[in-house]
Amino acid sequence: ATFGEYGGQYVPEALMPAVQELEDAYERYVLENEDGFIDEFRERMRDFGGRPTPLQRADRLSDRYDREIYLKREDLVHGGAHKLNNALGQVLLAKYMGKERIVAETGAGQHGTATAMAAAHLDMPCEIYMGRTDINRQRPNVYRMRMNGAEVNPVTAGSGTLKEAINETMRDWATTVERTHYVIGSIVGPHPFPKLVRDFQSVIGREAREQVREKAGRLPDSVLACAGGGSNTMGTFHEFVPDEGVKLYAVEAGGSSLEIDEANALAPNSATLSTGTDGVLHGAMTKLLQSGDGQIMESHSVSAGLDYAGVGPELSYLVDTDRVTPVSVDDDAALNGFHRLSNLEGIIPALETSHALGYLEENYEELGDLVVVNVSGRGDKDLETVLEETEKRDLEAAPDV
Ligand SMILES: C[C@@H](c1c[nH]c2ccccc12)[C@H](N)C(=O)O
């Protein structure tokens, strides 16, 4: 396996050639920079993506918590989320591999949008598989994907959400791999996908580690990032893993409760690292929300981007070896985090990011004097949901909107 007993390549025989071809390309282009691949990736993420992103001191939050709070502004990456780091890297890799077509899955539509943007930028035809349920609740992102020239293929199997979209995309890839690359949306899937995605996203932590030492004169006491599949989480953490004095908090979606409804295989949360058990999903051994008889459960979160019953195998490994601390906050705390950053700092964060802000609000006293929080995306896409959900609840941070 790849990360202790986690990771590996648990795929049908039919997918092995594709996975082995990708492993070879990963080693040559990403690890060895063959043909200057990494140089071109960095240049395009600068000129097209808008890197480096700022590490900004949050003055109002620093006053509120009486300590130094710094925000890594991945919401300022082109497209409004960290997603482009991975999508551009993989589409560029597809070009270097001589592929002519891109396929990808999406849940909240963020990854689909980033992949469509990268494919347009690099002149590659692109098809995005998206659950029927998600198409109905993420319309703005569906329009953005189509506007960038991608085809959106509705997935109607099962619950019509992310899990089925990934299955459908893998099925397409298995039969079209000669000319197609699968741009996976997080640090999940069979090896080398989790390492490939983590390496593209690790620019977040590489920049933040240098910026915080420059601005605050030392390494942070704590680093916080929300965790759905885990790509922004590992992207932020990877460069800090060797720094043992830096505590790493993966903040998951506690949803409406951590109590699992075994009988109906329903989890009212997506707190996989905190409450999941080992199993295979989408080609990797990792932690999963599964019922006693091994049935993958339907997860829940107010934020579609964290709504996934699995999690990246590398995060499962780092939690089991006590290097990453898994925590979670419920929907209310996330919604309060959304409102708080918006009206205190003038930054509207993604609902996913808001979970990290919710954890900061409730636990800042245990986080030390210097804290870095990854703002993984911006929240324009969530305004409808937040306004609806705020109406239903009595939220302490909510302004009259
Ligand atoms: C939902 C998330 C995602 C996309 N692909 C994933 C694979 C595993 C776990 C999460 C994901 C991404 N925010 C999306 O919008 O597609």
The ligand as an ORCA input file, in Angstrom:
! r2SCAN-3c Opt
* xyz 0 1
  C     -17.016     17.607     -3.576
  C     -15.543     17.854     -3.947
  C     -14.970     16.651     -4.599
  C     -14.758     16.454     -5.948
  N     -14.240     15.196     -6.148
  C     -14.082     14.586     -4.929
  C     -13.604     13.308     -4.618
  C     -13.615     12.933     -3.265
  C     -14.060     13.837     -2.253
  C     -14.523     15.134     -2.575
  C     -14.535     15.476     -3.928
  C     -15.408     19.120     -4.746
  N     -15.636     20.260     -3.846
  C     -16.402     19.229     -5.905
  O     -17.038     20.240     -5.973
  O     -16.536     18.422     -6.767
*
